[in-house]
């Protein structure tokens, strides 16, 4: 019995055929086998060789648009964004309610835009560490300490201590230096306060001032002679000479008051049993203000203060409503 060649070829093909998943092929049909790691579809074994990838149809997507969400996600993933432990930069806030919410990990306002100014500040801080190292190299000695890990307070048996990273310390002058990358508003406030002859404790925000003295205490605990604290306000403009600075004699009592307030806040949260009754966080005193509420991650204007957020400067909202409704509602 003779079998024609076409039938013979069909039989051989049926005997040697393998499932599609074991025969990876290139969708570009270049005739070359596809390595397993290049398989895009396990069900069919389909994929692309790297050099066979077709160009995407249409124009490329906006990098600015894509980067926007990446920056939001990146900031949320950073340890500083995830931490509950408070450092010197958080202890200076005048609002105890804000401190309490950070300590308890209360829900924050959804972030729907990149935190662009803090991002720039972080980048400048990293580069200033290199600048300080270069400065020391120019001098041929260690005048400056940069990014020093500081223990401001050791804590209590059941309460975490306070730690932070000091930006810079001038050993020649016993001076804490904290870099601040700021815009024209902060610079103008400082210059106006100086021009009016205001005392140093009224020239910068309480947050900035307390933070500087807390760093001073951290350096002092390392055995250093701390005599001054300084904020260097680096201008967020094209010109370095727009920058300015604030200096004050080091006062450890300012740091100790902030530390006492920290422990008082921890104790108040225990007294209110916020761990088991989250809504009781509303019992922590708030010190609302236009600036502190504007940047507060827990601010939820127009809604009651509860575990979900803080109403903030209610008096300000009421004043604004009074202005809008003046003359519209009969007494």
C-alpha positions as CSV (number, residue, x, y, z in Angstrom):
1,X,0.0,0.0,0.0
2,X,1.5,3.3,-1.1
3,X,1.1,6.6,0.7
4,X,1.5,9.8,-1.1
5,X,4.0,12.3,0.2
6,X,1.3,14.9,1.4
7,X,-0.3,12.3,3.6
8,X,3.0,11.2,5.0
9,X,4.0,14.7,5.8
10,X,0.6,15.3,7.6
11,X,1.1,12.1,9.7
12,X,4.7,13.1,10.7
13,X,3.5,16.6,11.6
14,X,0.7,15.2,13.8
15,X,3.2,13.0,15.6
16,X,5.8,15.7,16.2
17,X,3.3,18.5,17.1
18,X,3.6,20.0,20.6
19,X,1.1,22.1,22.6
20,X,1.3,25.8,21.7
21,X,2.6,26.7,25.1
22,X,5.8,24.8,24.5
23,X,6.3,26.3,21.0
24,X,7.1,30.0,21.8
25,X,7.1,32.1,18.7
26,X,7.7,35.8,17.9
27,X,4.7,37.8,16.9
28,X,6.9,39.6,14.4
29,X,7.1,36.3,12.5
30,X,10.9,36.7,12.1
31,X,11.3,32.9,11.9
32,X,13.5,32.7,15.0
33,X,12.6,30.8,18.1
34,X,11.6,32.8,21.2
35,X,13.4,32.4,24.5
36,X,11.1,31.4,27.4
37,X,11.8,34.6,29.3
38,X,10.4,36.7,26.4
39,X,7.1,34.9,26.3
40,X,4.4,37.5,27.0
41,X,1.3,35.2,26.8
42,X,1.8,31.8,28.5
43,X,-1.4,30.4,27.0
44,X,-0.2,30.8,23.4
45,X,3.6,31.1,23.9
46,X,3.5,34.4,22.0
47,X,6.0,37.2,22.6
48,X,8.5,39.5,21.0
49,X,12.2,39.5,20.4
50,X,13.7,42.7,21.8
51,X,14.8,43.9,18.3
52,X,11.4,42.9,16.8
53,X,9.3,45.1,19.1
54,X,7.1,47.2,16.9
55,X,7.1,51.0,17.5
56,X,4.0,52.1,19.6
57,X,1.3,53.6,17.6
58,X,0.8,57.3,18.0
59,X,2.9,59.9,19.9
60,X,4.6,58.9,23.2
61,X,2.6,59.6,26.4
62,X,3.4,62.8,28.4
63,X,6.3,62.2,30.7
64,X,5.1,65.1,32.9
65,X,1.8,63.4,33.2
66,X,3.2,59.9,33.9
67,X,5.8,61.3,36.4
68,X,3.1,63.1,38.4
69,X,1.7,59.9,39.8
70,X,5.1,58.3,40.2
71,X,6.2,61.2,42.4
72,X,3.0,60.9,44.5
73,X,3.6,57.1,45.0
74,X,7.4,57.7,45.6
75,X,6.7,60.2,48.4
76,X,4.2,57.9,50.0
77,X,6.6,55.1,50.1
78,X,9.4,57.0,51.8
79,X,10.1,56.0,55.5
80,X,9.5,59.6,56.6
81,X,6.0,59.5,55.2
82,X,5.3,56.2,56.9
83,X,6.7,56.8,60.3
84,X,4.7,57.4,63.5
85,X,7.7,58.3,65.6
86,X,8.1,62.1,66.0
87,X,11.3,63.9,65.4
88,X,12.5,67.4,66.1
89,X,10.7,68.8,63.0
90,X,7.3,67.6,64.3
91,X,7.7,68.6,67.9
92,X,7.7,72.3,67.3
93,X,4.2,72.5,66.0
94,X,1.9,74.6,68.2
95,X,-1.0,72.2,67.6
96,X,-1.1,69.3,70.0
97,X,-3.9,67.7,68.0
98,X,-1.6,67.4,65.0
99,X,1.1,65.8,67.2
100,X,-1.4,63.3,68.6
101,X,-2.6,62.3,65.1
102,X,0.9,61.6,63.9
103,X,1.7,59.5,67.0
104,X,-1.4,57.4,66.6
105,X,-1.1,57.0,62.8
106,X,-4.5,58.6,62.2
107,X,-5.7,58.7,58.5
108,X,-4.3,61.5,56.5
109,X,-5.8,63.6,53.7
110,X,-5.5,61.8,50.4
111,X,-2.5,63.1,48.4
112,X,-3.6,64.1,45.0
113,X,-0.6,66.2,43.9
114,X,3.2,65.8,44.2
115,X,4.7,67.4,47.3
116,X,7.0,69.3,45.0
117,X,8.5,71.9,47.4
118,X,9.5,69.2,50.0
119,X,10.9,67.1,47.2
120,X,13.1,69.9,46.2
121,X,14.1,70.5,49.8
122,X,15.1,66.9,50.2
123,X,17.3,67.1,47.1
124,X,19.0,70.3,48.2
125,X,19.7,68.8,51.7
126,X,21.4,65.8,50.1
127,X,23.6,68.1,47.9
128,X,24.4,70.4,50.9
129,X,25.9,67.3,52.6
130,X,28.3,67.0,49.7
131,X,29.0,70.8,49.8
132,X,29.9,70.6,53.5
133,X,32.3,67.7,52.9
134,X,33.9,69.7,50.1
135,X,34.2,72.7,52.5
136,X,36.0,70.6,55.0
137,X,38.3,69.3,52.3
138,X,39.1,72.9,51.3
139,X,40.0,73.7,54.9
140,X,42.0,70.6,55.3
141,X,40.3,69.8,58.6
142,X,36.9,68.9,60.0
143,X,35.1,72.2,60.9
144,X,31.7,70.9,59.9
145,X,29.7,67.8,60.9
146,X,27.0,66.9,58.4
147,X,23.9,64.7,58.7
148,X,24.8,63.6,62.3
149,X,22.5,61.1,63.9
150,X,21.3,62.7,67.2
151,X,19.5,61.3,70.2
152,X,17.6,64.2,71.6
153,X,15.9,62.3,74.4
154,X,16.3,58.6,75.3
155,X,12.6,58.0,76.0
156,X,10.8,56.2,78.7
157,X,10.3,52.4,79.3
158,X,7.1,52.3,77.2
159,X,7.7,55.5,75.1
160,X,10.0,55.9,72.2
161,X,12.7,58.5,72.5
162,X,13.3,61.4,70.2
163,X,15.9,61.1,67.4
164,X,16.8,63.2,64.4
165,X,19.5,64.0,61.8
166,X,21.2,67.3,62.3
167,X,21.9,69.0,58.9
168,X,25.2,70.6,60.0
169,X,27.2,71.6,63.0
170,X,29.9,74.2,63.0
171,X,32.6,73.0,65.5
172,X,34.4,76.4,65.3
173,X,31.5,78.3,66.7
174,X,29.5,75.7,68.5
175,X,26.6,76.3,66.2
176,X,23.7,74.2,64.9
177,X,22.9,74.9,61.3
178,X,19.6,73.8,59.8
179,X,19.1,74.2,56.0
180,X,15.7,75.5,54.9
181,X,14.9,75.6,51.2
182,X,12.2,78.3,51.1
183,X,10.3,80.6,48.8
184,X,9.9,84.4,48.9
185,X,7.1,84.3,51.5
186,X,9.3,82.8,54.3
187,X,12.2,85.1,53.3
188,X,10.0,88.2,53.3
189,X,8.5,87.3,56.7
190,X,12.0,87.0,58.2
191,X,13.3,90.2,56.7
192,X,10.2,92.1,57.7
193,X,10.5,90.9,61.3
194,X,14.2,91.9,61.4
195,X,13.4,95.3,59.9
196,X,10.7,95.9,62.5
197,X,13.2,95.0,65.3
198,X,11.2,92.0,66.6
199,X,13.0,89.8,69.0
200,X,14.5,86.6,67.6
201,X,11.7,84.4,69.1
202,X,9.2,86.2,66.8
203,X,11.2,86.3,63.6
204,X,10.6,82.7,62.6
205,X,7.9,80.1,63.1
206,X,7.7,78.2,66.4
207,X,8.2,74.9,64.5
208,X,11.5,76.1,63.0
209,X,12.8,77.6,66.3
210,X,12.0,74.6,68.5
211,X,13.5,72.3,65.9
212,X,16.8,74.2,66.0
213,X,17.0,74.0,69.8
214,X,16.1,70.3,69.9
215,X,19.0,69.7,67.5
216,X,21.2,71.7,69.8
217,X,20.2,69.5,72.7
218,X,21.1,66.4,70.6
219,X,24.6,67.8,69.9
220,X,25.0,68.7,73.6
221,X,24.1,65.2,74.6
222,X,27.1,64.1,72.4
223,X,29.4,66.3,74.5
224,X,29.6,69.2,72.2
225,X,29.8,72.8,73.2
226,X,26.6,74.3,71.7
227,X,26.4,78.1,71.8
228,X,24.2,79.1,68.9
229,X,21.4,77.8,66.7
230,X,21.0,79.0,63.1
231,X,18.4,78.5,60.3
232,X,19.9,79.1,56.9
233,X,17.0,80.0,54.5
234,X,18.2,79.0,51.1
235,X,16.3,80.8,48.4
236,X,14.1,78.7,46.0
237,X,14.9,81.1,43.2
238,X,17.6,81.4,40.5
239,X,19.8,83.6,42.7
240,X,21.6,82.4,45.8
241,X,22.0,85.9,47.1
242,X,18.3,86.0,47.9
243,X,19.0,83.7,50.8
244,X,19.0,84.8,54.4
245,X,19.6,83.4,57.9
246,X,18.3,83.5,61.5
247,X,20.5,83.0,64.6
248,X,19.7,82.7,68.3
249,X,21.7,81.8,71.4
250,X,21.2,78.2,72.3
251,X,18.6,77.6,75.1
252,X,18.2,74.0,76.3
253,X,15.0,75.0,78.2
254,X,13.2,75.5,74.8
255,X,14.1,72.0,73.9
256,X,13.1,70.6,77.3
257,X,9.7,72.3,77.1
258,X,9.0,70.7,73.7
259,X,10.0,67.3,75.1
260,X,7.7,67.7,78.1
261,X,4.9,68.5,75.8
262,X,5.6,65.4,73.7
263,X,5.3,63.1,76.8
264,X,2.2,65.0,77.9
265,X,0.6,64.3,74.6
266,X,1.5,60.6,74.8
267,X,0.0,60.5,78.3
268,X,-3.2,62.3,77.2
269,X,-3.7,59.7,74.4
270,X,-3.4,57.0,77.1
271,X,-5.9,58.8,79.4
272,X,-8.4,59.2,76.5
273,X,-7.8,55.5,75.6
274,X,-7.6,56.5,71.9
275,X,-6.2,53.1,71.0
276,X,-9.6,51.6,71.8
277,X,-11.8,54.6,71.2
278,X,-10.3,56.4,68.1
279,X,-13.0,59.1,68.0
280,X,-11.8,60.3,71.5
281,X,-8.8,61.9,69.7
282,X,-11.1,64.9,69.3
283,X,-10.4,65.5,73.1
284,X,-6.8,66.5,72.4
285,X,-6.5,70.3,72.3
286,X,-6.0,71.9,68.9
287,X,-4.2,75.1,68.2
288,X,-5.5,76.0,64.7
289,X,-4.1,78.7,62.6
290,X,-4.0,79.7,58.9
291,X,-0.5,78.4,58.3
292,X,-0.6,75.3,60.5
293,X,-3.9,74.2,59.1
294,X,-2.9,74.9,55.5
295,X,-0.1,72.3,55.6
296,X,-1.6,69.9,58.1
297,X,-2.2,66.4,56.5
298,X,-5.2,65.9,58.9
299,X,-7.1,69.1,58.1
300,X,-10.6,68.4,57.0
301,X,-12.4,71.8,56.9
302,X,-16.1,71.9,57.1
303,X,-16.4,68.5,58.8
304,X,-16.5,67.6,62.5
305,X,-13.3,66.6,64.3
306,X,-13.2,62.9,64.7
307,X,-10.8,60.0,63.9
308,X,-11.1,60.8,60.2
309,X,-9.8,64.3,60.4
310,X,-9.7,67.7,62.2
311,X,-12.0,70.6,61.5
312,X,-9.1,73.0,61.9
313,X,-9.6,76.7,62.2
314,X,-13.3,76.7,62.8
315,X,-13.4,80.4,63.9
316,X,-11.7,81.4,60.6
317,X,-14.3,79.5,58.6
318,X,-17.1,81.1,60.6
319,X,-15.6,84.6,59.9
320,X,-15.4,83.8,56.2
321,X,-19.0,82.7,56.2
322,X,-20.1,85.9,58.0
323,X,-18.4,87.9,55.3
324,X,-20.1,86.0,52.5
325,X,-23.6,86.2,54.1
326,X,-23.3,89.8,55.4
327,X,-26.5,91.6,54.3
328,X,-28.0,88.4,52.7
329,X,-29.6,87.1,55.9
330,X,-31.9,89.3,57.9
331,X,-31.2,89.5,61.6
